[in-house]
Amino acid sequence: MDIIDVEVSEAADSLYIRFSNEPISHSMELSPDIILDLSADNTVIGVDMQHVSAWKDETRIGGVTRLLPTESRVRLQLVPS
């Protein structure tokens, strides 16, 4: 069963989603506010999103931050349907 960790920090104005416990080898900047953490074989391990409070479009992940407590860590389990 796969685990996804979601961390929200109002103080840092950030949202981090981690898809794997695999070690992070390097990172890649997609934009000034979105950084991918990658494994040695370039698998996406996590996504770091900054300045999420400025993201006004509800279709973007910024809308998700309003659904979670201001300082939190959530663990989701993915169960095959």
Sequence and secondary structure as in RCSB ss.txt:
>XXXX:A:sequence
MDIIDVEVSEAADSLYIRFSNEPISHSMELSPDIILDLSADNTVIGVDMQHVSAWKDETRIGGVTRLLPTESRVR
LQLVPS
>XXXX:A:secstr
 EEEEEEEETTTTEEEEE   S   EEEEEETTEEEEE TT  EEEEEEE GGG   TTSTHHHHTTS SEEEEE
EEE   
